[in-house]
Amino acid sequence: MLIGYARVSTAEQDLTPQLVALKEAGCDRTFSDKASGAKANRTGLAEALSHAREGDVLVVWKLDRLGRTMKGLVDLAVELADRGIGLRSITDGIDTAGTAGKLVFHIMAAMAEMERDLVRERTTAALIVARSEGRVGGRKKVMTPKRIEAARKLLASGMSAREIAPTIGVSVATLYRHLPAPEQEAISAEEMERDGAAGASPSKPMK
């Protein structure tokens, strides 16, 4: 049995040209979708695959109606082959039931594998470069070396942690985490001294 599948990307597009081509190709039953090829959940394609049995052939107007990536097409072709189902593309002139069609998909599978290898290589190279520059991924650090240096200079000038933190654009907690213990103690001592001075009652004048 020849099972047709047609797809357009949006509801406004017309399926008629594909449906006519599939009918002329001799399809006994046709399923369709109005959805993007990148969308994983395509009801029409799922129904076509569920309806197909060993010895049947899935027919499309063009291969890109089945998906947008070469890997997706190859994976689908492998799934169909494992189930004993053929795949035919009218426009592309591909039919996996024939030797030429099988050869095309072997080439596509090799190219898809090469694409995956290239992606892995690029990712590995990018990680190596990032590590060599001190970037190991994750969230970007808020307390940069420049901010730490600025905090130290402001601390030396007599400013408190509450004054320094908003000045360099970090929280007080972040400031404490990135300063060595002696410097933290210096900040704490100075703030205690300031708080004590601010809380002291002014002496009353003697009568």
Secondary structure, DSSP 4 states (H G I P E B T S, - for coil): -EEEEEEESSTTS--HHHHHHHHHTT-SEEEEEES-TT-S--HHHHHHHHH--TT-EEEESSGGGT-SSHHHHHHHHHHHHHTT-EEEETTTTEETTSHHHHHHHHHHHHHHHHHHHHHHHHHHHHHHHHHHTT--SSSPPSS-HHHHHHHHHHHHTT--HHHHHHHHT--HHHHHHTS-HHHHHHHHHHHHHHHHHHHSPPPPPP-
